[in-house]
């Protein structure tokens, strides 16, 4: 990889080894992004690292007049939360996810948990949103089952969480994906709240989601432009494959 195409995780403060890394990246319903932002706020996590690469669009986030990377890591109390404030271009998804998992391996991460949504065509009709799970190994599957998370027995995953699981398997990093039923092309704070509730059980935390639910419409409006850009990138990744059933599963 040339220097120009390099993806680096730059730490601005010391991040201890053995942390749990939670990934909330743009995907279906922006479930992971919304959940990650809420977790960062409620746990009062501080910025600890950022992604540096020439592969991203020339975009910065301004905070109090100062430039920040749009993809950052916030850390505290043994938890590091990776969040992106921009849609991730499909043409860099492999390099970015590989670098994130390589960084997790170097930090000897205890586990990696990626939060996202799984598209369902009847989302409007659901009275209760379910959370499904997938994992990198049998031990992580057992944790999901012990916490009554329904396992995805057959199906496709496409996008950031798919690559995170794939690369964690290669690096032998314990990892799991928590996927809430969600709108494909609308920000879904309700699905995000259900993912956080499931994460609370698994991590023995108590992150309150009542404010997230109460501000649901405000969140949807604030995130609609990001959702539109994310949807365009998901289409390039052929995200619609998640609606399909693998041919060998058809009876």
C-alpha positions in Angstrom: 0.0 0.0 0.0 1.4 3.4 -1.0 1.7 6.2 1.5 -1.0 8.1 -0.3 -3.4 5.1 0.1 -2.5 4.4 3.7 -5.2 4.3 6.4 -3.9 5.1 9.9 -5.5 5.2 13.3 -3.8 8.1 15.1 -4.0 8.1 18.9 -4.2 11.5 20.5 -4.1 10.0 24.0 -2.9 6.7 25.4 -5.5 3.9 24.8 -4.9 0.9 27.0 -4.7 -2.7 25.7 -7.5 -5.1 26.3 -10.3 -2.7 25.6 -13.7 -3.5 24.2 -14.2 -1.8 20.8 -17.7 -0.8 19.8 -18.1 0.2 16.1 -21.0 2.4 15.0 -20.6 3.0 11.2 -23.0 4.3 8.6 -25.3 1.5 7.4 -28.9 0.5 7.3 -31.1 3.1 9.2 -27.9 4.6 10.6 -28.5 2.3 13.5 -24.9 2.0 14.5 -24.1 5.7 14.1 -27.0 6.9 16.2 -26.3 4.3 18.8 -22.6 5.1 19.0 -23.3 8.9 19.3 -25.7 8.2 22.1 -23.2 5.9 23.9 -20.4 8.5 23.6 -22.7 11.2 25.0 -24.1 9.1 27.9 -20.7 7.7 29.0 -19.0 11.0 28.5 -16.2 9.5 26.5 -13.4 11.6 25.3 -11.7 11.7 21.9 -8.8 9.3 21.9 -7.9 8.6 18.2 -8.9 9.5 14.7 -8.6 8.0 11.2 -6.1 9.7 8.9 -6.1 8.9 5.2 -6.1 10.5 1.8 -8.7 8.0 0.6 -11.5 10.0 2.3 -13.2 13.0 0.7 -11.6 16.3 1.8 -14.0 16.8 4.7 -13.4 17.9 8.3 -15.7 18.3 11.2 -15.5 21.7 12.9 -15.9 21.7 16.7 -15.6 25.1 18.5 -13.8 26.3 15.4 -11.2 23.5 15.4 -10.9 20.8 12.6 -11.6 17.2 13.5 -11.5 14.0 11.5 -15.0 12.8 10.6 -14.1 9.2 11.8 -12.9 9.1 15.4 -12.5 6.9 18.4 -13.8 7.9 21.8 -12.6 6.1 24.9 -13.1 5.7 28.6 -13.6 3.0 31.2 -12.2 0.2 29.1 -14.5 1.0 26.2 -13.6 2.5 22.9 -16.3 3.6 20.5 -15.6 4.1 16.8 -18.0 6.5 15.0 -18.2 8.1 11.6 -19.9 11.4 10.9 -19.8 10.9 7.1 -21.0 8.2 4.7 -18.1 5.9 4.0 -17.2 5.8 0.3 -17.7 2.2 -1.0 -14.3 2.2 -2.8 -12.4 2.5 0.5 -14.5 0.2 2.7 -12.0 -2.7 2.5 -9.0 -0.6 3.3 -10.7 1.2 6.2 -12.2 -1.9 7.8 -9.0 -3.8 7.5 -7.1 -1.0 9.2 -9.6 -0.8 12.0 -9.4 -4.5 12.7 -5.6 -4.4 12.5 -5.6 -1.6 15.0 -7.9 -3.6 17.3 -5.5 -6.5 17.0 -2.5 -4.3 18.0 -4.5 -3.0 21.0 -5.2 -6.7 22.0 -8.9 -5.9 22.1 -10.9 -8.1 24.4 -13.6 -8.1 21.9 -15.1 -6.0 19.0 -18.8 -5.4 18.9 -20.3 -3.8 15.8 -23.7 -2.2 15.9 -26.0 -1.9 12.9 -29.4 -2.6 11.4 -30.8 -5.4 9.2 -33.3 -4.2 6.6 -36.8 -5.5 6.9 -39.5 -4.6 4.3 -42.3 -4.5 6.9 -40.6 -2.2 9.4 -43.6 0.1 9.6 -45.8 -2.9 10.8 -43.5 -4.1 13.6 -44.8 -3.6 17.1 -41.5 -4.6 18.6 -38.1 -4.4 16.9 -36.0 -7.5 17.3 -32.2 -7.7 17.6 -30.3 -10.4 15.8 -26.7 -11.5 16.2 -23.7 -13.0 14.4 -20.3 -13.7 15.8 -16.7 -14.6 14.9 -16.5 -17.7 17.0 -18.4 -20.2 19.1 -17.6 -18.4 22.4 -19.1 -15.2 21.1 -22.2 -17.0 19.8 -22.7 -18.5 23.3 -22.6 -15.0 24.8 -25.3 -13.9 22.3 -27.4 -17.0 23.0 -27.0 -16.5 26.8 -28.4 -13.0 26.4 -31.3 -14.2 24.4 -30.1 -12.7 21.1 -31.6 -14.5 18.1 -28.8 -15.9 15.9 -28.9 -15.4 12.1 -28.7 -19.0 11.0 -28.5 -18.3 7.2 -28.3 -15.1 5.3 -26.1 -12.4 3.8 -24.3 -9.5 5.6 -23.1 -6.7 3.4 -21.1 -3.6 4.4 -18.9 -2.5 7.3 -20.1 -5.1 9.8 -19.6 -7.9 7.3 -15.9 -7.0 6.8 -15.3 -6.4 10.5 -16.5 -9.9 11.3 -14.5 -11.3 8.4 -11.2 -9.7 9.3 -11.7 -10.4 13.1 -12.0 -14.1 12.2 -8.7 -13.8 10.3 -7.0 -12.1 13.3 -8.6 -14.4 15.8 -10.3 -11.4 17.6 -13.5 -12.2 19.5 -16.2 -10.2 17.7 -20.0 -10.0 17.4 -22.5 -8.0 15.4 -25.8 -6.8 16.9 -28.3 -6.0 14.2 -31.7 -4.5 14.9 -34.6 -4.7 12.4 -34.6 -1.3 10.8 -35.7 0.9 7.9 -33.4 0.5 5.0 -33.4 4.2 4.0 -34.6 6.1 7.0 -32.7 6.9 10.2 -34.1 4.6 12.8 -33.4 5.7 16.4 -35.9 3.2 17.8 -33.8 0.4 16.3 -30.7 2.1 17.8 -32.3 2.1 21.2 -33.0 -1.7 20.9 -29.4 -2.3 20.0 -28.2 -0.3 23.0 -30.5 -2.3 25.3 -29.1 -5.5 24.0 -25.5 -4.1 24.5 -26.5 -3.2 28.0 -27.3 -6.8 28.8 -24.1 -8.2 27.2 -21.8 -5.6 28.7 -23.6 -5.3 32.0 -24.1 -1.6 31.5 -27.0 0.7 32.1 -27.1 3.3 29.3 -30.4 5.1 29.4 -32.2 5.3 26.0 -35.3 7.2 27.0 -33.9 10.5 25.7 -33.1 8.9 22.4 -36.6 7.6 22.1 -38.1 11.0 23.1 -36.0 12.8 20.5 -36.6 10.3 17.8 -38.1 12.7 15.3 -35.4 15.3 15.9 -32.8 12.6 15.3 -34.4 11.5 12.1 -34.5 15.0 10.7 -30.9 15.7 11.7 -29.6 12.5 10.1 -31.6 12.5 6.9 -28.9 13.9 4.7 -26.3 11.5 6.0 -28.8 8.7 5.4 -29.3 9.8 1.8 -25.5 9.7 1.2 -25.1 6.4 3.0 -27.9 4.9 1.0 -26.1 5.8 -2.2 -22.9 4.1 -1.0 -24.8 1.0 0.2 -26.3 0.6 -3.2 -22.7 0.5 -4.6 -21.9 -2.3 -2.1 -25.0 -4.2 -3.3 -26.6 -4.0 0.2 -29.9 -5.3 -1.3 -28.3 -8.8 -1.1 -29.3 -8.9 2.5 -32.9 -9.4 1.4 -31.9 -12.6 -0.4 -31.8 -16.1 0.9 -28.7 -18.2 0.0 -29.6 -20.6 -2.7 -28.3 -23.6 -0.8 -30.8 -22.8 2.0 -33.9 -23.0 -0.3 -35.7 -26.3 0.2 
